[in-house]
Structure formats: C-alpha cells, structure tokens
Amino acid sequence: MKAPFDGERFSNPIPPSGERSRPSFWKWQFTRKRGFWPDRIDDVVPARPPERVEGSELRVTSVGHVTFLIQTAGLNILTDPVWSDRASPLAWAGPKRVRKPGIDFNELPPIDLVLVSHNHYDHLDVVTLKRLHLHHKPRIVTPLGNARIMGLPADEVDWGDIVDIGNHARIIATPLQHWSARNLRDRNKALWAGFVIDAPGGTIFFAGDTGYGDWWIEAARAAAPDLRLALLPIGAFQPRWFMKEAHMNPEEAALAFKRLGARHGLAMHFGVFPLADDAFDEPERDFRKVAPENFRLILPGEVATF
C-alpha cells in the first residue's frame, strides 16, 4: 500500500471525521482541562548499554517518550531520538521534558541506524539528529518529505518500501493513522509511517504515533506475520473527541497489540512530555488496568530483553 498523495499533501486512506480541523484545535485550546504534570520527576537512573548485542538476542532500553535503543544482530538502532529539553521549535517555550533521558548521550554505543517516523517535534528533533550525525554518522530512514527538515542525508521511504540495513536485516515502512506538520503552512506535506525491523531473531514493529485503525494493523501484520515485539503508543489521548484520530489510548493500544499477534509488547509515548490533557501518570494507570499478558511498560533507563 502506497500512501495517498494528491501531488502536494499526503492523507490517510480512510478520511478523518474533521474533528482535527483548525476550528476544533482552537476549541480545544480554549476549553482545555489539563491534567497535572510536575515540573520534574527524578526517578531515572540512566542505563549504560553494551557496545553490541549479537545474534538473536534482543535488548531494548527506554530513553523516554518514543525513543528506544534497540540492540540485536550486532546492530544499534534508535527510534525517534529526542534528547532535547523541549518538544518545540522554541528553546524557551513548548512541552518541556519532565524525565531526563534514560541513556546519557555520551554513553550511547555506536549508532548504526536511526528511524524517524514523522516530523512532529516530539519525534523529529533536529538538534539531536545533528548531534548523532556528528558523533556516530548513522544511516537515517524516514518517510517521504522529512530529510529536508533534518538537513541531513537520509533514505526516504513510502509505505511498503523496503530498505536493506545489513547484518541480514531490513526495514519495512508501514502505514499508520496520523498526520504531519512543523508549522501552519506545511500540514501533511511530509509522510508518517511505522517501521518493521526484520532481523535474524525475529521482527520488531515500531508504531511511532498513531490512532487506532484496522487498516494499518492489517498492513503491519502482513509485513510481520510472526511479530516478536511491538512498540505501541498509549499517551497524549485526552480529550478523546479531539485526539482519537491521532493517538491511541491504553485500551486501544491493548487491542492493537492483540490484533497484531505480537509475542511481546512495550508501551511508549507517555510520562515525558506534556502534550495533551491527560495527567502525567494517567496513561500508566489506565494501561495497567487493561494490558494483556506480555504487554508492559518500562520507564526511561529501564531495559527489557527478549
């Protein structure tokens, strides 16, 4: 499945209901009931990952939000790397990090590959990407239209494209239900995507940011019929009338996990940046009520092995 594109803008195959229109955005802004977020949560003990993990072993370290260090088959892969203090175009305003990164930047092992799912500021952090390029020179894989924002060399992909990354591994770009924008004039001019990492030890699915949708779940299952691990977002879901099309809540993430048929799952997109109206611990609390067996969450600095 290729992404729908009218020559200027991308879209989801199933048109949204219109609840994310600009008037609705301002309605949300003027009627917001924000849940509580502290200025700082000091519960992170940064991990010190090994230089490499060989063979079929899979080691995943949470850096926070949607940033993970995935180590398997001798490859070190970062997902949507964000080390900046704010998910914002401004250094002095916008959503501010409340938990420090789960790996100190200078403690990163050699990074081979970076996956960037779309261009929202909590996923595409130009400052971090340029630091990675300076110190590690990783290969970057990202959906169409995002390389120019980074100002760095990158492999741009459409939905369904496959990229060989070496070590008998490959990346498959898959559809998601989302949108893109960096400013008021570029809405949906760049694409969004999930990624299947097809490695010797099994497949890993990273759903950078998405609302619930049967159509993208079916596409992910087709790309990874025997899914070893799914990384699925659970936060920034309130108010539901506005966020539903772009962000899953914990119950929807649990359903997606079951539908994907994954053997293991890790929750993400919670507890680091105040992006919506849910309280800082609301996604975690709701998730623990509905999470099926083998679908869990780890906090920044924590490690899961499979």
ZAMARGU-4260 file (C-alpha; in steps of 0.2 Angstrom, whole numbers, plus 5000, padded with zeros to 4 digits):
<rodrens>
0) 5000/5000/5000 | 5007/5017/4995 | 5002/5032/5004 | 4988/5043/4996 | 4996/5059/4989
5) 4987/5072/4979 | 5004/5080/4972 | 5005/5091/4987 | 4999/5083/5003 | 4998/5065/5010
10) 4982/5058/5018 | 4976/5043/5027 | 4966/5030/5016 | 4951/5032/5027 | 4947/5051/5028
15) 4946/5059/5046 | 4930/5065/5053 | 4935/5083/5053 | 4937/5084/5072 | 4956/5089/5070
20) 4951/5104/5059 | 4959/5121/5064 | 4942/5127/5072 | 4942/5112/5083 | 4960/5114/5088
25) 4956/5132/5094 | 4940/5125/5103 | 4952/5113/5112 | 4964/5126/5117 | 4950/5137/5124
30) 4941/5123/5133 | 4956/5113/5140 | 4956/5104/5156 | 4974/5100/5159 | 4979/5085/5170
35) 4993/5088/5182 | 5011/5087/5177 | 5025/5090/5189 | 5040/5101/5183 | 5052/5087/5186
40) 5051/5068/5190 | 5068/5062/5197 | 5066/5043/5195 | 5078/5040/5181 | 5094/5030/5183
45) 5102/5031/5166 | 5107/5014/5158 | 5124/5010/5152 | 5121/4999/5137 | 5134/4987/5130
50) 5143/4991/5114 | 5134/4977/5104 | 5121/4963/5106 | 5125/4949/5094 | 5114/4935/5086
55) 5096/4933/5090 | 5096/4941/5107 | 5086/4957/5108 | 5089/4971/5121 | 5078/4986/5122
60) 5082/5001/5133 | 5070/5015/5135 | 5077/5033/5133 | 5060/5040/5136 | 5044/5045/5126
65) 5046/5035/5110 | 5065/5034/5110 | 5072/5017/5112 | 5089/5009/5109 | 5086/4993/5100
70) 5101/4981/5100 | 5101/4965/5091 | 5110/4956/5077 | 5125/4967/5080 | 5115/4982/5076
75) 5112/4998/5087 | 5096/5006/5081 | 5087/5022/5089 | 5069/5026/5086 | 5063/5044/5085
80) 5078/5050/5095 | 5074/5065/5106 | 5087/5071/5119 | 5082/5090/5119 | 5073/5098/5134
85) 5058/5104/5124 | 5047/5096/5110 | 5046/5113/5102 | 5053/5124/5089 | 5057/5136/5103
90) 5071/5134/5116 | 5061/5143/5129 | 5043/5138/5127 | 5033/5122/5122 | 5031/5105/5130
95) 5046/5103/5142 | 5054/5086/5147 | 5050/5081/5165 | 5060/5065/5165 | 5078/5065/5159
100) 5084/5053/5145 | 5086/5035/5151 | 5104/5035/5142 | 5116/5049/5144 | 5120/5055/5126
105) 5139/5052/5129 | 5136/5034/5135 | 5127/5029/5118 | 5136/5014/5109 | 5140/5016/5091
110) 5123/5020/5082 | 5121/5012/5066 | 5103/5016/5061 | 5090/5030/5066 | 5072/5028/5062
115) 5061/5044/5062 | 5043/5041/5060 | 5036/5058/5056 | 5040/5077/5058 | 5031/5082/5074
120) 5044/5090/5087 | 5042/5076/5099 | 5048/5063/5086 | 5059/5073/5074 | 5072/5083/5085
125) 5084/5091/5073 | 5096/5096/5087 | 5098/5078/5092 | 5099/5071/5074 | 5113/5083/5070
130) 5122/5078/5086 | 5120/5059/5081 | 5127/5063/5064 | 5142/5072/5071 | 5147/5058/5083
135) 5140/5042/5075 | 5136/5046/5057 | 5121/5033/5057 | 5110/5029/5042 | 5093/5038/5044
140) 5077/5030/5037 | 5062/5042/5037 | 5046/5044/5027 | 5045/5055/5012 | 5047/5074/5014
145) 5057/5073/5031 | 5075/5073/5025 | 5074/5092/5020 | 5068/5096/5038 | 5083/5087/5045
150) 5096/5094/5033 | 5105/5078/5034 | 5107/5063/5021 | 5093/5051/5024 | 5084/5036/5015
155) 5066/5042/5012 | 5053/5029/5011 | 5034/5027/5006 | 5023/5015/5014 | 5028/4997/5008
160) 5046/5002/5004 | 5060/4990/5010 | 5077/4995/5015 | 5092/4983/5017 | 5102/4988/5033
165) 5115/4975/5033 | 5118/4960/5045 | 5104/4951/5037 | 5091/4964/5042 | 5079/4975/5033
170) 5067/4989/5037 | 5049/4989/5030 | 5039/5005/5031 | 5021/5003/5035 | 5005/5014/5036
175) 4999/5022/5052 | 4984/5034/5055 | 4992/5051/5059 | 4997/5067/5051 | 5012/5079/5050
180) 5016/5097/5052 | 5030/5108/5058 | 5021/5125/5056 | 5005/5132/5050 | 5008/5130/5031
185) 5016/5113/5029 | 5002/5101/5036 | 5003/5084/5028 | 5017/5089/5016 | 5028/5076/5023
190) 5023/5057/5026 | 5022/5047/5043 | 5025/5029/5045 | 5028/5014/5056 | 5043/5003/5054
195) 5045/4984/5054 | 5063/4979/5059 | 5065/4962/5051 | 5081/4955/5060 | 5088/4937/5061
200) 5080/4934/5078 | 5063/4940/5073 | 5053/4955/5068 | 5050/4971/5078 | 5036/4984/5075
205) 5038/5002/5080 | 5022/5012/5078 | 5029/5030/5081 | 5012/5038/5083 | 4995/5033/5078
210) 4977/5032/5081 | 4968/5015/5081 | 4964/5008/5064 | 4960/4991/5057 | 4968/4995/5040
215) 4986/4999/5047 | 4985/4984/5059 | 4982/4973/5044 | 4996/4981/5034 | 5008/4978/5049
220) 5003/4960/5051 | 5006/4957/5033 | 5023/4964/5034 | 5027/4955/5050 | 5016/4939/5052
225) 5026/4932/5066 | 5029/4948/5077 | 5042/4946/5091 | 5040/4963/5098 | 5028/4978/5096
230) 5032/4996/5102 | 5015/5005/5104 | 5010/5022/5110 | 4997/5024/5124 | 4998/5043/5129
235) 4993/5060/5124 | 4975/5054/5122 | 4964/5067/5130 | 4952/5075/5126 | 4946/5060/5117
240) 4935/5069/5105 | 4950/5078/5098 | 4964/5066/5100 | 4956/5050/5095 | 4961/5050/5076
245) 4979/5054/5080 | 4983/5045/5097 | 4978/5028/5104 | 4973/5027/5122 | 4979/5012/5133
250) 4963/5002/5129 | 4965/5004/5110 | 4984/5000/5111 | 4980/4984/5121 | 4968/4979/5107
255) 4980/4984/5093 | 4993/4973/5102 | 4981/4958/5102 | 4976/4961/5084 | 4995/4962/5079
260) 4998/4945/5086 | 5014/4950/5094 | 5023/4939/5107 | 5029/4954/5117 | 5024/4972/5118
265) 5031/4988/5126 | 5021/5004/5129 | 5028/5021/5124 | 5023/5039/5122 | 5019/5043/5140
270) 5027/5051/5155 | 5040/5063/5147 | 5032/5077/5138 | 5015/5085/5142 | 5007/5085/5125
275) 4989/5084/5128 | 4976/5085/5143 | 4979/5068/5151 | 4989/5069/5168 | 5007/5063/5168
280) 5003/5046/5176 | 4986/5043/5168 | 4992/5033/5153 | 5002/5022/5165 | 4987/5020/5177
285) 4975/5016/5163 | 4987/5004/5154 | 4990/4993/5170 | 4971/4990/5170 | 4969/4984/5153
290) 4986/4977/5147 | 4986/4959/5141 | 5000/4947/5147 | 5017/4951/5139 | 5012/4969/5135
295) 5021/4980/5148 | 5029/4997/5150 | 5047/5002/5155 | 5052/5019/5162 | 5067/5029/5155
300) 5083/5020/5160 | 5075/5003/5161 | 5079/4988/5150 | 5069/4974/5143 | 5077/4958/5135
305) 5068/4946/5124
</rodrens>
